Amino acid sequence: DDVQNPPRNPAKPPSAGPFKFQPDDHVAIIGGSVADRFQHSGWLETFLHAANPNAKLVFRNLAVPGDEVVTRLRQENFGSPEEWLMKVQASVVLAFFGYNESFQGPTGLPKFRADLEKFIKETLAADYSGRGPPRLILFSPIANERHQDPNFPDPQPINANVRAYTDAMREVAAANGIQFVDLFGPSQK
């Protein structure tokens, strides 16, 4: 067991080397609309199961459109995000944030960085699964595409903000030794 789940030192960030699923990982998907959409198709879970056929992975999608790092509106007595990560015994957290926050523009970047830093530290200090701190992967927001209907707004100003928030996520992730996946760059194509 110690080989598959080595003890972690919360004071030292985990390695940002290649990510590998461990047997019986419980994967919690959190974040806004991009993450929420996965529960409607199942392709992400299918792909990850196919790539890791012997891992016996368990997926729980806890994402809701509009979710932000700090703001996750739910009905009364629904439970906190941390309580839900505990309920699903998350050993891996896939976090998709930054898009909704990007509407604050450049003036919102310092708060977003601070909120993201706090989220990372609190997540890595928790033990939702009983197997130690979860492995956390941050995913950037995707780019807005230009719509063929000229009545839709030009996405460039929105994408400038999304790029800035993606860059901030990359920097905060690197500073904390957290995996980061840039969805913004490829989605511009």
Rosetta constraint file for C-alpha pairs under 8 A:
AtomPair CA 1 CA 5 HARMONIC 5.88 0.50
AtomPair CA 1 CA 6 HARMONIC 7.78 0.50
AtomPair CA 2 CA 6 HARMONIC 4.81 0.50
AtomPair CA 2 CA 7 HARMONIC 7.13 0.50
AtomPair CA 4 CA 22 HARMONIC 6.65 0.50
AtomPair CA 4 CA 23 HARMONIC 7.93 0.50
AtomPair CA 5 CA 22 HARMONIC 7.92 0.50
AtomPair CA 5 CA 131 HARMONIC 7.03 0.50
AtomPair CA 5 CA 132 HARMONIC 7.94 0.50
AtomPair CA 7 CA 132 HARMONIC 7.00 0.50
AtomPair CA 8 CA 12 HARMONIC 7.99 0.50
AtomPair CA 8 CA 14 HARMONIC 7.81 0.50
AtomPair CA 8 CA 132 HARMONIC 7.10 0.50
AtomPair CA 8 CA 133 HARMONIC 7.33 0.50
AtomPair CA 9 CA 13 HARMONIC 7.71 0.50
AtomPair CA 10 CA 124 HARMONIC 6.62 0.50
AtomPair CA 10 CA 125 HARMONIC 6.01 0.50
AtomPair CA 10 CA 133 HARMONIC 7.91 0.50
AtomPair CA 13 CA 176 HARMONIC 5.67 0.50
AtomPair CA 13 CA 177 HARMONIC 5.13 0.50
AtomPair CA 13 CA 178 HARMONIC 7.34 0.50
AtomPair CA 14 CA 176 HARMONIC 7.91 0.50
AtomPair CA 14 CA 177 HARMONIC 5.55 0.50
AtomPair CA 14 CA 178 HARMONIC 6.71 0.50
AtomPair CA 15 CA 177 HARMONIC 5.55 0.50
AtomPair CA 15 CA 178 HARMONIC 7.11 0.50
AtomPair CA 16 CA 174 HARMONIC 7.65 0.50
AtomPair CA 16 CA 177 HARMONIC 5.08 0.50
AtomPair CA 16 CA 178 HARMONIC 5.45 0.50
AtomPair CA 16 CA 179 HARMONIC 5.22 0.50
AtomPair CA 17 CA 179 HARMONIC 7.68 0.50
AtomPair CA 19 CA 179 HARMONIC 7.71 0.50
AtomPair CA 21 CA 25 HARMONIC 6.66 0.50
AtomPair CA 21 CA 52 HARMONIC 7.51 0.50
AtomPair CA 21 CA 55 HARMONIC 7.00 0.50
AtomPair CA 22 CA 55 HARMONIC 6.26 0.50
AtomPair CA 23 CA 54 HARMONIC 7.31 0.50
AtomPair CA 23 CA 55 HARMONIC 4.24 0.50
AtomPair CA 23 CA 56 HARMONIC 6.07 0.50
AtomPair CA 23 CA 57 HARMONIC 6.98 0.50
AtomPair CA 24 CA 55 HARMONIC 5.82 0.50
AtomPair CA 24 CA 56 HARMONIC 5.04 0.50
AtomPair CA 24 CA 57 HARMONIC 5.21 0.50
AtomPair CA 24 CA 58 HARMONIC 6.96 0.50
AtomPair CA 25 CA 55 HARMONIC 7.33 0.50
AtomPair CA 25 CA 56 HARMONIC 7.26 0.50
AtomPair CA 25 CA 57 HARMONIC 5.16 0.50
AtomPair CA 25 CA 58 HARMONIC 6.31 0.50
AtomPair CA 25 CA 90 HARMONIC 7.52 0.50
AtomPair CA 25 CA 91 HARMONIC 5.69 0.50
AtomPair CA 25 CA 92 HARMONIC 6.71 0.50
AtomPair CA 26 CA 57 HARMONIC 6.03 0.50
AtomPair CA 26 CA 58 HARMONIC 4.66 0.50
AtomPair CA 26 CA 59 HARMONIC 5.91 0.50
AtomPair CA 26 CA 60 HARMONIC 7.61 0.50
AtomPair CA 26 CA 88 HARMONIC 7.10 0.50
AtomPair CA 26 CA 89 HARMONIC 6.19 0.50
AtomPair CA 26 CA 90 HARMONIC 4.90 0.50
AtomPair CA 26 CA 91 HARMONIC 5.26 0.50
AtomPair CA 26 CA 92 HARMONIC 6.17 0.50
AtomPair CA 26 CA 129 HARMONIC 7.82 0.50
AtomPair CA 27 CA 57 HARMONIC 7.19 0.50
AtomPair CA 27 CA 58 HARMONIC 5.96 0.50
AtomPair CA 27 CA 59 HARMONIC 4.77 0.50
AtomPair CA 27 CA 60 HARMONIC 6.23 0.50
AtomPair CA 27 CA 90 HARMONIC 5.59 0.50
AtomPair CA 27 CA 91 HARMONIC 6.25 0.50
AtomPair CA 27 CA 92 HARMONIC 4.69 0.50
AtomPair CA 27 CA 93 HARMONIC 5.82 0.50
AtomPair CA 27 CA 94 HARMONIC 7.20 0.50
AtomPair CA 28 CA 59 HARMONIC 6.04 0.50
AtomPair CA 28 CA 60 HARMONIC 4.96 0.50
AtomPair CA 28 CA 61 HARMONIC 5.85 0.50
AtomPair CA 28 CA 62 HARMONIC 6.67 0.50
AtomPair CA 28 CA 85 HARMONIC 6.95 0.50
AtomPair CA 28 CA 88 HARMONIC 7.27 0.50
AtomPair CA 28 CA 90 HARMONIC 5.61 0.50
AtomPair CA 28 CA 91 HARMONIC 7.86 0.50
AtomPair CA 28 CA 92 HARMONIC 6.22 0.50
AtomPair CA 28 CA 93 HARMONIC 4.88 0.50
AtomPair CA 28 CA 94 HARMONIC 6.17 0.50
AtomPair CA 29 CA 35 HARMONIC 6.60 0.50
AtomPair CA 29 CA 59 HARMONIC 7.58 0.50
AtomPair CA 29 CA 60 HARMONIC 6.27 0.50
AtomPair CA 29 CA 61 HARMONIC 4.69 0.50
AtomPair CA 29 CA 62 HARMONIC 5.72 0.50
AtomPair CA 29 CA 63 HARMONIC 6.26 0.50
AtomPair CA 29 CA 93 HARMONIC 6.02 0.50
AtomPair CA 29 CA 94 HARMONIC 4.82 0.50
AtomPair CA 29 CA 95 HARMONIC 6.18 0.50
AtomPair CA 29 CA 96 HARMONIC 7.80 0.50
AtomPair CA 30 CA 35 HARMONIC 6.40 0.50
AtomPair CA 30 CA 36 HARMONIC 7.83 0.50
AtomPair CA 30 CA 61 HARMONIC 6.52 0.50
AtomPair CA 30 CA 62 HARMONIC 5.16 0.50
AtomPair CA 30 CA 63 HARMONIC 4.37 0.50
AtomPair CA 30 CA 64 HARMONIC 7.71 0.50
AtomPair CA 30 CA 93 HARMONIC 7.24 0.50
AtomPair CA 30 CA 94 HARMONIC 6.18 0.50
AtomPair CA 30 CA 95 HARMONIC 4.98 0.50
AtomPair CA 30 CA 96 HARMONIC 6.15 0.50
AtomPair CA 31 CA 35 HARMONIC 5.67 0.50
AtomPair CA 31 CA 36 HARMONIC 7.21 0.50
AtomPair CA 31 CA 62 HARMONIC 7.65 0.50
AtomPair CA 31 CA 63 HARMONIC 4.82 0.50
AtomPair CA 31 CA 64 HARMONIC 6.54 0.50
AtomPair CA 31 CA 65 HARMONIC 7.52 0.50
AtomPair CA 31 CA 66 HARMONIC 7.99 0.50
AtomPair CA 31 CA 67 HARMONIC 5.44 0.50
AtomPair CA 31 CA 68 HARMONIC 6.46 0.50
AtomPair CA 31 CA 69 HARMONIC 7.49 0.50
AtomPair CA 31 CA 95 HARMONIC 5.61 0.50
AtomPair CA 31 CA 96 HARMONIC 4.44 0.50
AtomPair CA 31 CA 97 HARMONIC 5.28 0.50
AtomPair CA 32 CA 36 HARMONIC 6.10 0.50
AtomPair CA 32 CA 63 HARMONIC 5.76 0.50
AtomPair CA 32 CA 64 HARMONIC 5.32 0.50
AtomPair CA 32 CA 65 HARMONIC 4.37 0.50
AtomPair CA 32 CA 66 HARMONIC 5.13 0.50
AtomPair CA 32 CA 67 HARMONIC 4.54 0.50
AtomPair CA 32 CA 68 HARMONIC 6.64 0.50
AtomPair CA 32 CA 96 HARMONIC 6.43 0.50
AtomPair CA 32 CA 97 HARMONIC 6.34 0.50
AtomPair CA 32 CA 99 HARMONIC 7.83 0.50
AtomPair CA 32 CA 100 HARMONIC 7.73 0.50
AtomPair CA 33 CA 37 HARMONIC 6.08 0.50
AtomPair CA 33 CA 63 HARMONIC 7.34 0.50
AtomPair CA 33 CA 64 HARMONIC 6.36 0.50
AtomPair CA 33 CA 65 HARMONIC 4.15 0.50
AtomPair CA 33 CA 66 HARMONIC 6.57 0.50
AtomPair CA 33 CA 67 HARMONIC 7.76 0.50
AtomPair CA 34 CA 38 HARMONIC 7.14 0.50
AtomPair CA 34 CA 65 HARMONIC 7.85 0.50
AtomPair CA 34 CA 96 HARMONIC 7.16 0.50
AtomPair CA 34 CA 141 HARMONIC 7.67 0.50
AtomPair CA 34 CA 142 HARMONIC 7.97 0.50
AtomPair CA 35 CA 39 HARMONIC 7.79 0.50
AtomPair CA 35 CA 61 HARMONIC 7.69 0.50
AtomPair CA 35 CA 63 HARMONIC 5.75 0.50
AtomPair CA 35 CA 64 HARMONIC 7.72 0.50
AtomPair CA 35 CA 96 HARMONIC 6.09 0.50
AtomPair CA 36 CA 40 HARMONIC 7.70 0.50
AtomPair CA 36 CA 61 HARMONIC 7.11 0.50
AtomPair CA 36 CA 62 HARMONIC 7.61 0.50
AtomPair CA 36 CA 63 HARMONIC 4.78 0.50
AtomPair CA 36 CA 64 HARMONIC 5.46 0.50
AtomPair CA 36 CA 65 HARMONIC 6.25 0.50
AtomPair CA 37 CA 41 HARMONIC 7.15 0.50
AtomPair CA 38 CA 42 HARMONIC 5.79 0.50
AtomPair CA 38 CA 43 HARMONIC 6.98 0.50
AtomPair CA 38 CA 44 HARMONIC 6.53 0.50
AtomPair CA 38 CA 61 HARMONIC 7.80 0.50
AtomPair CA 39 CA 61 HARMONIC 6.40 0.50
AtomPair CA 42 CA 46 HARMONIC 6.11 0.50
AtomPair CA 43 CA 47 HARMONIC 5.97 0.50
AtomPair CA 44 CA 48 HARMONIC 6.19 0.50
AtomPair CA 45 CA 49 HARMONIC 6.03 0.50
AtomPair CA 45 CA 59 HARMONIC 7.02 0.50
AtomPair CA 46 CA 50 HARMONIC 6.06 0.50
AtomPair CA 47 CA 51 HARMONIC 6.17 0.50
AtomPair CA 48 CA 52 HARMONIC 6.06 0.50
AtomPair CA 49 CA 53 HARMONIC 5.45 0.50
AtomPair CA 49 CA 55 HARMONIC 7.75 0.50
AtomPair CA 49 CA 56 HARMONIC 7.76 0.50
AtomPair CA 49 CA 57 HARMONIC 6.85 0.50
AtomPair CA 52 CA 56 HARMONIC 7.97 0.50
AtomPair CA 60 CA 88 HARMONIC 6.88 0.50
AtomPair CA 62 CA 84 HARMONIC 7.90 0.50
AtomPair CA 63 CA 67 HARMONIC 7.13 0.50
AtomPair CA 64 CA 72 HARMONIC 7.92 0.50
AtomPair CA 66 CA 72 HARMONIC 7.43 0.50
AtomPair CA 66 CA 100 HARMONIC 6.53 0.50
AtomPair CA 67 CA 71 HARMONIC 6.03 0.50
AtomPair CA 67 CA 72 HARMONIC 4.80 0.50
AtomPair CA 67 CA 73 HARMONIC 7.19 0.50
AtomPair CA 67 CA 97 HARMONIC 7.57 0.50
AtomPair CA 67 CA 100 HARMONIC 7.53 0.50
AtomPair CA 68 CA 72 HARMONIC 6.07 0.50
AtomPair CA 68 CA 97 HARMONIC 5.90 0.50
AtomPair CA 68 CA 98 HARMONIC 7.02 0.50
AtomPair CA 68 CA 100 HARMONIC 6.46 0.50
AtomPair CA 68 CA 101 HARMONIC 6.62 0.50
AtomPair CA 69 CA 97 HARMONIC 6.23 0.50
AtomPair CA 69 CA 98 HARMONIC 7.71 0.50
AtomPair CA 69 CA 115 HARMONIC 6.69 0.50
AtomPair CA 69 CA 116 HARMONIC 6.50 0.50
AtomPair CA 69 CA 119 HARMONIC 7.01 0.50
AtomPair CA 70 CA 115 HARMONIC 6.71 0.50
AtomPair CA 70 CA 119 HARMONIC 7.96 0.50
AtomPair CA 72 CA 81 HARMONIC 7.80 0.50
AtomPair CA 74 CA 78 HARMONIC 6.20 0.50
AtomPair CA 79 CA 83 HARMONIC 5.92 0.50
AtomPair CA 79 CA 84 HARMONIC 6.69 0.50
AtomPair CA 80 CA 84 HARMONIC 6.41 0.50
AtomPair CA 81 CA 85 HARMONIC 6.29 0.50
AtomPair CA 82 CA 86 HARMONIC 6.22 0.50
AtomPair CA 83 CA 87 HARMONIC 6.16 0.50
AtomPair CA 84 CA 88 HARMONIC 6.23 0.50
AtomPair CA 85 CA 89 HARMONIC 6.00 0.50
AtomPair CA 85 CA 90 HARMONIC 5.44 0.50
AtomPair CA 85 CA 128 HARMONIC 5.98 0.50
AtomPair CA 86 CA 90 HARMONIC 6.48 0.50
AtomPair CA 86 CA 127 HARMONIC 7.83 0.50
AtomPair CA 86 CA 128 HARMONIC 4.34 0.50
AtomPair CA 86 CA 129 HARMONIC 6.59 0.50
AtomPair CA 87 CA 128 HARMONIC 7.74 0.50
AtomPair CA 88 CA 128 HARMONIC 7.88 0.50
AtomPair CA 88 CA 129 HARMONIC 7.82 0.50
AtomPair CA 89 CA 128 HARMONIC 5.05 0.50
AtomPair CA 89 CA 129 HARMONIC 4.01 0.50
AtomPair CA 89 CA 130 HARMONIC 7.45 0.50
AtomPair CA 90 CA 128 HARMONIC 5.46 0.50
AtomPair CA 90 CA 129 HARMONIC 5.31 0.50
AtomPair CA 90 CA 134 HARMONIC 6.52 0.50
AtomPair CA 91 CA 128 HARMONIC 6.75 0.50
AtomPair CA 91 CA 129 HARMONIC 5.47 0.50
AtomPair CA 91 CA 131 HARMONIC 7.16 0.50
AtomPair CA 91 CA 132 HARMONIC 7.69 0.50
AtomPair CA 91 CA 133 HARMONIC 7.01 0.50
AtomPair CA 91 CA 134 HARMONIC 4.32 0.50
AtomPair CA 91 CA 135 HARMONIC 6.27 0.50
AtomPair CA 92 CA 134 HARMONIC 5.01 0.50
AtomPair CA 92 CA 135 HARMONIC 4.70 0.50
AtomPair CA 92 CA 136 HARMONIC 5.87 0.50
AtomPair CA 92 CA 137 HARMONIC 7.86 0.50
AtomPair CA 93 CA 134 HARMONIC 6.53 0.50
AtomPair CA 93 CA 135 HARMONIC 6.24 0.50
AtomPair CA 93 CA 136 HARMONIC 4.86 0.50
AtomPair CA 93 CA 137 HARMONIC 6.32 0.50
AtomPair CA 94 CA 136 HARMONIC 6.15 0.50
AtomPair CA 94 CA 137 HARMONIC 5.05 0.50
AtomPair CA 94 CA 138 HARMONIC 6.22 0.50
AtomPair CA 94 CA 139 HARMONIC 7.29 0.50
AtomPair CA 95 CA 136 HARMONIC 7.36 0.50
AtomPair CA 95 CA 137 HARMONIC 6.14 0.50
AtomPair CA 95 CA 138 HARMONIC 4.93 0.50
AtomPair CA 95 CA 139 HARMONIC 5.97 0.50
AtomPair CA 96 CA 138 HARMONIC 6.17 0.50
AtomPair CA 96 CA 139 HARMONIC 4.82 0.50
AtomPair CA 96 CA 140 HARMONIC 6.25 0.50
AtomPair CA 96 CA 141 HARMONIC 6.82 0.50
AtomPair CA 97 CA 101 HARMONIC 7.78 0.50
AtomPair CA 97 CA 138 HARMONIC 7.66 0.50
AtomPair CA 97 CA 139 HARMONIC 6.85 0.50
AtomPair CA 97 CA 140 HARMONIC 6.42 0.50
AtomPair CA 97 CA 141 HARMONIC 6.40 0.50
AtomPair CA 98 CA 102 HARMONIC 5.93 0.50
AtomPair CA 98 CA 140 HARMONIC 6.41 0.50
AtomPair CA 98 CA 141 HARMONIC 5.73 0.50
AtomPair CA 98 CA 162 HARMONIC 7.36 0.50
AtomPair CA 98 CA 165 HARMONIC 6.08 0.50
AtomPair CA 98 CA 166 HARMONIC 7.04 0.50
AtomPair CA 98 CA 169 HARMONIC 7.79 0.50
AtomPair CA 99 CA 103 HARMONIC 7.30 0.50
AtomPair CA 99 CA 140 HARMONIC 7.84 0.50
AtomPair CA 99 CA 141 HARMONIC 5.13 0.50
AtomPair CA 99 CA 142 HARMONIC 7.59 0.50
AtomPair CA 99 CA 162 HARMONIC 6.33 0.50
AtomPair CA 99 CA 165 HARMONIC 7.79 0.50
AtomPair CA 101 CA 108 HARMONIC 7.41 0.50
AtomPair CA 101 CA 112 HARMONIC 6.99 0.50
AtomPair CA 101 CA 165 HARMONIC 7.98 0.50
AtomPair CA 102 CA 108 HARMONIC 7.42 0.50
AtomPair CA 102 CA 109 HARMONIC 7.87 0.50
AtomPair CA 102 CA 158 HARMONIC 7.94 0.50
AtomPair CA 102 CA 161 HARMONIC 5.52 0.50
AtomPair CA 102 CA 162 HARMONIC 5.57 0.50
AtomPair CA 102 CA 164 HARMONIC 7.98 0.50
AtomPair CA 102 CA 165 HARMONIC 6.08 0.50
AtomPair CA 103 CA 158 HARMONIC 7.53 0.50
AtomPair CA 103 CA 161 HARMONIC 7.14 0.50
AtomPair CA 104 CA 108 HARMONIC 4.86 0.50
AtomPair CA 104 CA 109 HARMONIC 7.68 0.50
AtomPair CA 105 CA 109 HARMONIC 7.01 0.50
AtomPair CA 105 CA 161 HARMONIC 5.58 0.50
AtomPair CA 106 CA 161 HARMONIC 6.99 0.50
AtomPair CA 106 CA 164 HARMONIC 7.61 0.50
AtomPair CA 108 CA 112 HARMONIC 6.17 0.50
AtomPair CA 109 CA 113 HARMONIC 6.05 0.50
AtomPair CA 109 CA 164 HARMONIC 7.98 0.50
AtomPair CA 109 CA 165 HARMONIC 6.87 0.50
AtomPair CA 109 CA 168 HARMONIC 7.58 0.50
AtomPair CA 110 CA 114 HARMONIC 6.24 0.50
AtomPair CA 111 CA 115 HARMONIC 5.98 0.50
AtomPair CA 112 CA 116 HARMONIC 5.96 0.50
AtomPair CA 113 CA 117 HARMONIC 6.04 0.50
AtomPair CA 113 CA 168 HARMONIC 6.58 0.50
AtomPair CA 113 CA 169 HARMONIC 7.36 0.50
AtomPair CA 113 CA 172 HARMONIC 6.91 0.50
AtomPair CA 114 CA 118 HARMONIC 6.16 0.50
AtomPair CA 115 CA 119 HARMONIC 6.07 0.50
AtomPair CA 116 CA 120 HARMONIC 6.14 0.50
AtomPair CA 116 CA 169 HARMONIC 7.70 0.50
AtomPair CA 116 CA 172 HARMONIC 7.42 0.50
AtomPair CA 117 CA 121 HARMONIC 6.27 0.50
AtomPair CA 117 CA 172 HARMONIC 6.56 0.50
AtomPair CA 118 CA 122 HARMONIC 6.04 0.50
AtomPair CA 119 CA 123 HARMONIC 5.93 0.50
AtomPair CA 120 CA 124 HARMONIC 6.06 0.50
AtomPair CA 120 CA 136 HARMONIC 7.91 0.50
AtomPair CA 120 CA 176 HARMONIC 7.71 0.50
AtomPair CA 121 CA 125 HARMONIC 6.14 0.50
AtomPair CA 122 CA 126 HARMONIC 6.42 0.50
AtomPair CA 123 CA 133 HARMONIC 7.39 0.50
AtomPair CA 123 CA 134 HARMONIC 7.24 0.50
AtomPair CA 123 CA 136 HARMONIC 7.87 0.50
AtomPair CA 124 CA 133 HARMONIC 5.27 0.50
AtomPair CA 124 CA 134 HARMONIC 6.29 0.50
AtomPair CA 124 CA 135 HARMONIC 7.59 0.50
AtomPair CA 124 CA 136 HARMONIC 7.67 0.50
AtomPair CA 125 CA 133 HARMONIC 6.19 0.50
AtomPair CA 126 CA 132 HARMONIC 7.51 0.50
AtomPair CA 126 CA 133 HARMONIC 5.40 0.50
AtomPair CA 126 CA 134 HARMONIC 7.38 0.50
AtomPair CA 127 CA 131 HARMONIC 6.79 0.50
AtomPair CA 127 CA 132 HARMONIC 4.92 0.50
AtomPair CA 127 CA 133 HARMONIC 4.64 0.50
AtomPair CA 127 CA 134 HARMONIC 6.65 0.50
AtomPair CA 128 CA 132 HARMONIC 7.51 0.50
AtomPair CA 128 CA 133 HARMONIC 7.10 0.50
AtomPair CA 128 CA 134 HARMONIC 7.13 0.50
AtomPair CA 129 CA 133 HARMONIC 7.86 0.50
AtomPair CA 129 CA 134 HARMONIC 7.60 0.50
AtomPair CA 136 CA 178 HARMONIC 6.45 0.50
AtomPair CA 136 CA 179 HARMONIC 6.78 0.50
AtomPair CA 137 CA 178 HARMONIC 6.31 0.50
AtomPair CA 137 CA 179 HARMONIC 4.75 0.50
AtomPair CA 137 CA 180 HARMONIC 5.76 0.50
AtomPair CA 137 CA 181 HARMONIC 7.43 0.50
AtomPair CA 138 CA 169 HARMONIC 7.68 0.50
AtomPair CA 138 CA 173 HARMONIC 7.32 0.50
AtomPair CA 138 CA 178 HARMONIC 7.35 0.50
AtomPair CA 138 CA 179 HARMONIC 6.19 0.50
AtomPair CA 138 CA 180 HARMONIC 4.79 0.50
AtomPair CA 138 CA 181 HARMONIC 6.22 0.50
AtomPair CA 139 CA 180 HARMONIC 5.86 0.50
AtomPair CA 139 CA 181 HARMONIC 4.76 0.50
AtomPair CA 139 CA 182 HARMONIC 6.16 0.50
AtomPair CA 139 CA 183 HARMONIC 6.67 0.50
AtomPair CA 140 CA 166 HARMONIC 5.41 0.50
AtomPair CA 140 CA 169 HARMONIC 7.00 0.50
AtomPair CA 140 CA 180 HARMONIC 7.66 0.50
AtomPair CA 140 CA 181 HARMONIC 6.32 0.50
AtomPair CA 140 CA 182 HARMONIC 5.24 0.50
AtomPair CA 140 CA 183 HARMONIC 5.41 0.50
AtomPair CA 140 CA 184 HARMONIC 6.21 0.50
AtomPair CA 141 CA 162 HARMONIC 6.83 0.50
AtomPair CA 141 CA 166 HARMONIC 6.85 0.50
AtomPair CA 141 CA 182 HARMONIC 7.85 0.50
AtomPair CA 141 CA 183 HARMONIC 6.18 0.50
AtomPair CA 141 CA 184 HARMONIC 5.79 0.50
AtomPair CA 142 CA 162 HARMONIC 7.70 0.50
AtomPair CA 142 CA 183 HARMONIC 5.36 0.50
AtomPair CA 142 CA 184 HARMONIC 4.31 0.50
AtomPair CA 142 CA 185 HARMONIC 7.82 0.50
AtomPair CA 142 CA 187 HARMONIC 5.80 0.50
AtomPair CA 142 CA 188 HARMONIC 7.78 0.50
AtomPair CA 143 CA 159 HARMONIC 5.86 0.50
AtomPair CA 143 CA 162 HARMONIC 6.94 0.50
AtomPair CA 143 CA 183 HARMONIC 7.95 0.50
AtomPair CA 143 CA 184 HARMONIC 5.18 0.50
AtomPair CA 143 CA 185 HARMONIC 7.60 0.50
AtomPair CA 143 CA 187 HARMONIC 5.62 0.50
AtomPair CA 143 CA 188 HARMONIC 5.56 0.50
AtomPair CA 144 CA 155 HARMONIC 5.69 0.50
AtomPair CA 144 CA 156 HARMONIC 7.99 0.50
AtomPair CA 144 CA 158 HARMONIC 7.21 0.50
AtomPair CA 144 CA 159 HARMONIC 6.24 0.50
AtomPair CA 144 CA 188 HARMONIC 7.56 0.50
AtomPair CA 145 CA 155 HARMONIC 6.35 0.50
AtomPair CA 145 CA 188 HARMONIC 7.13 0.50
AtomPair CA 146 CA 152 HARMONIC 7.95 0.50
AtomPair CA 146 CA 154 HARMONIC 6.50 0.50
AtomPair CA 146 CA 155 HARMONIC 5.89 0.50
AtomPair CA 147 CA 152 HARMONIC 6.29 0.50
AtomPair CA 155 CA 159 HARMONIC 5.98 0.50
AtomPair CA 156 CA 160 HARMONIC 6.08 0.50
AtomPair CA 157 CA 161 HARMONIC 6.66 0.50
AtomPair CA 158 CA 162 HARMONIC 6.28 0.50
AtomPair CA 159 CA 163 HARMONIC 5.89 0.50
AtomPair CA 160 CA 164 HARMONIC 6.36 0.50
AtomPair CA 161 CA 165 HARMONIC 6.28 0.50
AtomPair CA 162 CA 166 HARMONIC 6.00 0.50
AtomPair CA 162 CA 184 HARMONIC 7.68 0.50
AtomPair CA 163 CA 167 HARMONIC 6.10 0.50
AtomPair CA 163 CA 184 HARMONIC 7.04 0.50
AtomPair CA 164 CA 168 HARMONIC 6.23 0.50
AtomPair CA 165 CA 169 HARMONIC 6.13 0.50
AtomPair CA 166 CA 170 HARMONIC 6.20 0.50
AtomPair CA 166 CA 182 HARMONIC 7.24 0.50
AtomPair CA 166 CA 184 HARMONIC 7.09 0.50
AtomPair CA 167 CA 171 HARMONIC 6.26 0.50
AtomPair CA 168 CA 172 HARMONIC 6.13 0.50
AtomPair CA 169 CA 173 HARMONIC 5.90 0.50
AtomPair CA 169 CA 180 HARMONIC 7.73 0.50
AtomPair CA 170 CA 174 HARMONIC 6.10 0.50
AtomPair CA 170 CA 180 HARMONIC 6.22 0.50
AtomPair CA 170 CA 182 HARMONIC 7.84 0.50
AtomPair CA 171 CA 175 HARMONIC 6.12 0.50
AtomPair CA 172 CA 176 HARMONIC 6.27 0.50
AtomPair CA 173 CA 177 HARMONIC 6.00 0.50
AtomPair CA 173 CA 178 HARMONIC 4.74 0.50
AtomPair CA 173 CA 179 HARMONIC 6.51 0.50
AtomPair CA 173 CA 180 HARMONIC 6.17 0.50
AtomPair CA 174 CA 178 HARMONIC 6.04 0.50
AtomPair CA 174 CA 179 HARMONIC 7.59 0.50
AtomPair CA 174 CA 180 HARMONIC 7.77 0.50
AtomPair CA 182 CA 186 HARMONIC 7.58 0.50
AtomPair CA 183 CA 187 HARMONIC 6.00 0.50
AtomPair CA 184 CA 188 HARMONIC 6.41 0.50
AtomPair CA 185 CA 189 HARMONIC 7.71 0.50
